[in-house]
Amino acid sequence: MDALRLIRRALGLIGTQTPQAQPPVGPAPVLKEKMQVEEVAVQPRLALQARPVSFTEHDFQFADACYAYRLYLPGPVDTDTLLPAPSPLVVLLHGCQQDAADFAQGTAMNELAEQKKCIVLYPEQLSKANSMRCWNWFETAHQERHAGEPGMIAALTRQVIQSHNADPARVYIAGLSAGGAMAAVVAGLYPELFAALGVHSGIPTGAASDVASALSAMRRGARRPALAEEKEGVMPTIVFHGSADKTVHPDNGDQIADAALAALGASGLALKKIQRTEESAASTGSSRSALRTLYRAADGKSYVEHWSVGSGPHAWSGGNTAGTFTDPQGPDASQAMLEFFLQHHK
């Protein structure tokens, strides 16, 4: 049985959790070509002229492949000035069977980014690299610096910083499911590039190196959290995971948060644990609450947050049903992540 059929069969056994089909996060046939990119330093440059709000599609050439991406640019902070301040940049990685436009709709991140004047970058996986458009987080060829999909995402991020007046000290990365797993990989490989990490329904770095270990991590949780800790390093991290997730076991969310906490503790940072219940702001239908565990330093910033969404499925909490794989009854993950990110800078 080939890898694609194996994953589809495994995910089919768990059923669906929302009216939408659940996004698989597992392996599918991938390209084995090794991608290389040279380090490109981000150079200081003059502020750009005031720009209009835009959400546009672009292409990015990397290692003989052409990747599509979407880019959201907020309007100017002050319409009377032609020299806007550099903007924070959020990189969002979609899940399986999604694309950039769909993920932007489902997370509604652009609307929040407009309020905070953030740029949002949505890289898009190639269908020829993975037939279900999953990021190949489980392949060793895509777990190395300057190579594979992490190399592409880092190179594209640097290009956007350079070309669109983004603040290199305030660059963040997050994703859903396979995108969350890849976000953790990229943040661990490029700690100099990203100031904070967000993982929604994802898997820890180092949890898998092939199809079998990917399936095992998805079903039972990662078995090598120490490796995840080693690779992720000291990185402020926010985690969302539904307690009723039948696609990626909730233990994975626990392990991501624990690894980040251990790494931060090893760095000498003293953190105070705080727990509270957060309610959904959903105005119609039933709503879900989340147990929010945060670890706060003396400077008032939270460095690790773990939101366990009660009875939450494998879907973006608080998302917009205009996009796929969303749970509108949950607390707003997009707002929580953005607020967490903007506490931190390099």
C-alpha positions in Angstrom: 0.0 0.0 0.0 1.5 3.4 -1.0 2.0 6.2 1.5 -0.9 8.3 0.2 -3.4 5.4 0.5 -2.1 4.5 3.9 -2.6 8.0 5.3 -6.1 8.3 3.8 -7.1 5.0 5.3 -5.7 5.9 8.7 -7.5 9.3 8.7 -10.7 7.7 7.4 -10.9 5.4 10.4 -11.2 8.4 12.8 -14.2 9.9 11.1 -15.1 13.6 10.9 -15.5 16.0 13.8 -17.3 19.0 12.1 -19.6 19.3 9.1 -16.4 19.9 7.1 -14.0 17.1 6.2 -11.0 17.0 8.5 -7.6 18.1 7.1 -5.2 15.2 7.1 -1.7 16.1 8.3 0.1 13.0 7.3 2.4 12.0 4.5 1.8 11.8 0.8 4.2 11.2 -2.0 6.8 13.9 -2.0 9.6 15.2 -4.3 13.0 14.1 -3.2 14.9 16.9 -4.7 17.1 18.7 -2.2 16.7 22.4 -2.3 19.5 24.8 -1.4 19.5 28.5 -0.7 22.3 30.8 0.4 22.0 33.0 3.5 20.8 36.5 2.6 21.4 39.2 5.2 18.6 41.6 5.7 20.0 45.0 5.0 18.7 48.3 6.4 16.7 50.4 3.8 14.7 53.5 3.6 11.0 53.4 4.6 8.6 52.9 1.7 6.0 55.3 0.6 2.5 54.9 2.1 0.8 51.9 0.6 -2.9 51.0 0.1 -4.5 47.9 1.7 -3.9 44.9 -0.6 -4.2 41.1 -0.6 -2.4 39.9 -3.7 -1.1 36.7 -5.2 2.6 36.3 -6.3 5.1 33.7 -7.4 8.5 32.9 -5.8 11.2 31.0 -7.5 13.2 28.6 -5.4 15.5 25.7 -6.4 13.9 25.3 -9.8 10.3 25.3 -8.4 7.8 28.1 -8.6 5.8 28.6 -5.4 2.6 30.7 -5.1 2.0 32.9 -2.1 -0.5 35.5 -0.9 0.5 38.7 0.8 -1.6 41.0 2.9 -0.4 44.6 3.2 -2.2 46.9 5.7 -3.0 50.5 5.0 -0.8 53.3 6.3 -1.0 54.1 10.0 -1.3 57.8 9.3 -2.6 58.9 5.9 -0.8 62.2 6.3 2.6 60.6 6.2 4.5 59.1 3.4 7.0 57.3 5.7 5.1 54.5 7.5 7.0 52.7 10.3 8.2 49.1 9.5 5.4 46.6 10.1 5.4 43.3 12.0 5.3 40.3 9.7 3.3 37.1 10.4 4.0 34.0 8.3 1.0 31.6 8.2 1.2 28.0 6.9 -2.0 26.3 5.8 -2.9 22.7 6.5 -3.5 19.8 4.1 -6.1 20.3 1.4 -6.0 24.0 1.9 -4.4 26.9 0.0 -3.3 30.4 0.9 -6.6 32.1 0.1 -8.7 29.5 1.9 -6.5 29.8 5.0 -6.7 33.6 5.0 -10.5 33.4 5.0 -10.7 30.7 7.7 -8.3 32.5 10.1 -9.6 36.0 9.3 -6.1 37.1 10.2 -6.1 39.9 7.6 -8.8 41.8 9.4 -6.9 41.6 12.7 -3.6 42.4 10.9 -5.2 45.6 9.6 -6.0 46.7 13.1 -2.4 46.1 14.2 -0.8 47.2 11.0 0.9 43.8 10.3 1.9 42.2 7.1 0.7 38.7 6.6 2.5 36.2 4.3 0.8 33.0 3.2 3.2 30.6 1.5 1.5 27.8 -0.5 2.6 24.2 -0.9 3.0 22.7 -4.4 0.6 20.0 -5.3 3.4 18.2 -7.1 5.4 18.2 -3.9 2.5 16.6 -1.9 -0.7 15.5 -3.6 -2.8 16.7 -0.6 -0.8 20.0 -0.4 0.5 19.0 3.1 3.8 20.5 4.1 6.3 17.7 4.3 7.2 18.1 8.0 7.8 14.4 8.5 10.5 14.1 5.8 14.2 14.4 6.8 14.8 16.3 3.5 12.5 19.0 4.9 14.0 19.2 8.3 17.3 20.9 7.4 18.5 24.5 7.4 18.9 26.0 3.9 17.2 23.1 2.3 13.7 21.9 1.3 10.6 23.6 2.3 12.1 25.3 5.4 14.7 26.8 3.2 12.1 28.1 0.8 9.9 29.6 3.6 12.9 31.3 5.2 14.1 32.7 1.8 10.6 34.0 1.0 10.3 35.6 4.4 13.5 37.4 4.0 12.4 38.7 0.6 9.2 40.1 2.0 11.1 41.7 4.8 13.4 43.4 2.3 10.7 44.4 -0.2 7.8 45.5 1.9 9.1 47.5 4.8 8.7 44.7 7.4 10.4 45.0 10.8 13.1 42.2 11.0 12.8 42.3 14.8 9.1 41.4 14.7 8.7 38.4 12.4 6.5 35.5 13.6 5.4 32.1 12.2 2.4 29.9 12.8 0.3 27.2 11.1 -2.5 24.7 11.4 -2.0 20.9 11.5 0.7 20.0 9.0 1.3 23.8 8.7 1.8 24.0 12.4 4.2 21.1 12.4 6.2 22.8 9.6 6.1 26.2 11.4 7.8 24.5 14.4 10.4 23.0 12.1 11.1 26.4 10.5 11.2 28.3 13.7 13.7 25.8 15.2 16.0 26.0 12.2 15.9 29.8 11.9 15.7 31.2 15.5 17.5 34.4 14.3 14.7 35.1 11.9 11.6 34.5 14.0 10.7 36.2 17.3 7.8 33.8 18.3 6.0 30.6 17.2 2.4 29.6 17.0 1.3 26.0 16.5 -2.4 25.0 16.1 -3.2 21.3 16.2 0.4 20.4 15.2 3.2 18.0 16.0 6.5 18.7 17.8 9.7 19.1 15.8 11.6 15.8 15.7 8.5 13.6 16.1 8.8 11.9 12.8 11.3 11.1 10.0 9.1 8.9 7.8 5.5 7.7 7.2 5.4 5.2 10.1 6.7 7.7 12.8 4.4 10.4 11.4 1.4 8.2 11.9 2.5 7.2 15.3 2.9 10.8 16.5 -0.4 11.8 15.0 -2.2 8.9 16.8 -0.4 8.8 20.1 1.7 11.8 20.5 5.4 12.4 19.9 7.8 10.0 21.5 10.9 12.2 21.3 10.0 15.5 23.0 13.7 16.0 24.0 14.7 16.3 20.4 11.9 18.8 19.7 13.2 20.8 22.6 16.7 20.7 21.3 15.7 21.9 17.8 13.2 24.5 18.8 15.6 26.2 21.2 14.5 29.3 23.2 11.4 30.5 21.3 8.3 32.2 22.8 5.5 29.7 21.8 1.7 29.7 21.8 -0.1 26.4 21.3 -3.8 25.8 20.5 -5.2 22.2 20.4 -8.7 20.8 20.7 -9.2 18.3 23.5 -11.4 16.2 21.2 -9.0 16.2 18.2 -9.2 12.8 16.6 -6.7 13.6 13.8 -3.7 14.8 15.8 -3.6 13.5 19.4 -3.8 16.4 22.0 -0.6 15.1 23.7 1.3 16.7 20.8 0.1 20.1 21.9 1.2 19.4 25.5 4.6 18.3 24.3 5.2 21.4 22.1 4.4 23.6 25.1 6.5 21.5 27.5 9.5 21.6 25.2 9.3 25.4 24.8 8.9 25.8 28.5 11.9 23.5 29.3 14.1 25.4 26.8 13.1 28.8 28.2 13.7 27.5 31.8 17.1 26.2 30.8 18.0 29.7 29.6 17.5 31.0 33.1 14.2 32.8 32.5 12.0 32.6 35.6 8.3 32.1 34.7 5.2 32.1 36.8 2.4 29.7 35.8 -1.1 31.1 35.5 -4.3 29.2 34.5 -7.6 30.7 33.6 -10.7 29.7 31.6 -11.3 31.7 28.4 -14.7 31.8 26.8 -15.6 32.0 23.1 -17.0 35.3 21.8 -19.2 33.3 19.3 -22.5 35.2 19.1 -24.6 32.4 17.7 -25.0 28.7 18.4 -23.1 26.8 21.1 -19.6 27.9 22.3 -16.5 26.3 23.7 -14.3 27.4 26.5 -10.6 26.8 26.7 -8.2 26.1 29.6 -5.5 28.7 29.0 -2.2 28.0 30.7 0.4 30.8 30.4 3.9 31.3 31.8 4.7 34.9 32.5 8.0 36.5 33.3 8.7 39.4 35.6 8.6 41.8 32.6 4.8 41.0 32.3 5.2 39.1 29.0 3.9 35.6 28.6 6.5 33.4 27.0 4.6 30.2 26.7 0.8 29.8 26.3 -1.2 26.6 25.9 -4.9 26.8 25.0 -6.7 23.5 25.4 -10.0 24.0 23.7 -12.7 21.9 25.5 -14.3 19.4 23.1 -12.5 21.2 20.3 -12.0 19.3 17.0 -9.1 19.3 14.6 -9.9 22.8 13.2 -8.8 26.5 13.7 -10.4 27.7 16.9 -12.7 30.7 16.5 -12.3 30.6 12.7 -14.6 31.9 10.0 -16.7 29.3 8.2 -15.9 31.0 4.9 -12.7 28.9 5.1 -12.3 25.2 5.5 -11.4 23.4 8.7 -12.6 26.0 11.2 -14.3 25.8 14.6 -16.3 29.1 15.0 -17.5 28.0 18.5 -14.0 28.1 19.9 -12.0 31.1 21.4 -10.4 33.2 18.7 -7.0 31.6 18.0 -6.0 34.4 15.5 -6.5 37.1 18.0 -4.8 35.3 20.8 -1.8 34.5 18.6 -1.4 38.0 17.3 -1.6 39.5 20.8 1.0 36.9 22.0 3.3 37.6 19.0 3.3 41.4 19.4 4.7 41.1 23.0 7.9 39.8 21.5 10.7 41.1 19.4 14.3 40.1 18.6 
